[in-house]
Amino acid sequence: MPLENDRIFEGRIPIRTHVFSDRDDIVEMAKKYTEGIAGPGDVICLAESVVAITQGRAILPATVKPGFLARFLSLFPGKDGSLATPPAMQLAINEVGMPRILLGCAAAAVGKLLRKRGWFYLVAGRQLAYIDDVAGTMYPYEKHIILGPKEPQKVVNLIKQATGAEAVIADVNDLHRVDIIGITNPDLEVHVVEALRDNPFGNDDQQTPIVVLKRSKTQD
Amino acid sequence: MSNGLARITNWYCRLTEEGGQTFSEVVIESTSPFPYRIERPGPGTLVLVAEALANAHPDTIIVDDGLVDEVSLTIPRTGEVEAQVKLEADVVWEHRTQNSLPFKTILRFERSILTKIFSHKTIVIDPGHGGADFGYRGPVSLREKQVTLKMATVLNEILRSFGAETFLTRQQDVSLSWQERLNLARQKKAEVFISLHTHWAPDAKINGAAVFYNPIMPQSEGLAREILARITRKGKVTGRGIAPSWSLTELGRIAGLIIEPATISNWVEEGLFRSPDFHRKIAYGIAVGLEKYFAQQEGASYAS
């Protein structure tokens, strides 16, 4: 759709892809799907979950054995968010270690008293906020827990090297929250956030995990 | 942007409204305009043949919106892309373009056939449980009474957009007896009564959808089968089958169903029950199942 207001992008092109798996190379895929569309100045945006899936970070809950701590701590997060199931909490413990999780919980408890949200992730690690619990990702991965992508900055740098376009990995949800996880040109961040706010990556019916932001010609 | 030919980047189906009429639109997005022709290889099928390249992955989308069944994109040869639309019925259609980035080529189908099928049809939707009756509880503590109300609200909106007259047994978190729920269907002389529930099993591995029907209304069984097929296809859940429910017999000649679209005691399906996308898919599955049922009842020439 054409973007409103005086923004630096003249259009936003979602690209329908196949269902990615850990057999796909995300850099190759970004290059293939944006061929002839994205050039220097444009921005190739990738949904963080598909980057993680290509890195083999989609985990079936049945393969995770939650310990007592994971079972106990999973009782506390909001039930519509991540880490609400014991397997997801166990994977979070595996990601950053038990001490950091416990410190995060202590921070969350203090935050709750002061009515401040998000202190758990501040202390335990922002990457835990990118864990998608079961049913949090598009078909056929709705039965998986998807961890956050590994080395997102390295991935975007490789995509820029392969395509000549700028690259971004973003976590966008339907509540209009946009987190930029990796970006080749940080000066563009505020514009990219605005352009992705209504989640052009879409749901599983849309299957558009790659979006190209076309730079306005007047901005070139 | 490309060397000559436009590049098709995406395609999807959406519902739109204009001048009080609703339409199903198949939208093909591309980097620029492209020459195309439209072919009609048979009834209920329409093919748009484009001179373009495809960056989008060739694939089939199950739409199942009551009119458009599915849309497929294929690449017969380099420089040519075909978009095939399969329809439930032959209807009035038109094509248009929209100059934007991405450029849009739109096939538009009139949905008035649905309004005709659903006009003068009364459907009572019953969100199971409510108030002090919480229903079943999922492993991450989702309550059945919350899910049933959300699904019922979406189903109500969709059936109204199809042209049906609908009534909800409850719109808030209140307790109702089973008799009160059935009474509303009888009072309103409903054609169909739909009670929404979730399945629960002691074994958390058990999953899937089931539909129960009023055994003394013979057509109920076919309706249950049609709806189960639609919700399993649309919601991508396993079917646990259909079965008679004697609790529905008090409805007499009203087609009555108890629908369990998934199993709340299963972690994954509890997660599905939290998703508004899942609610919408299930609601469309039910609505399209009802459409088939009403069309058959009226002997409409349908499903070309």
Interface residues (C-beta under 8 A of the other chain):
Chain A: M1 P2 E10 G11 R12 I13 P14 I15 R16 T17 H18 Y33 T34 E35 G36 I37 P61 S74 K79 D80 A84 T85 P87 D133 V134 A135 G136 Y139 P140 E142 K143 D174 N203 D204 D205 Q206 Q207 T208 K214
Chain B: M1 S2 N3 R7 T9 N10 W11 Y12 E29 T31 L53 N55 A56 H57 D59 I61 S100 L101 P102 P139 V140 S141 L142 K236 W267 V268 E270 G271 L272 R274 S275 P276 D277 F278
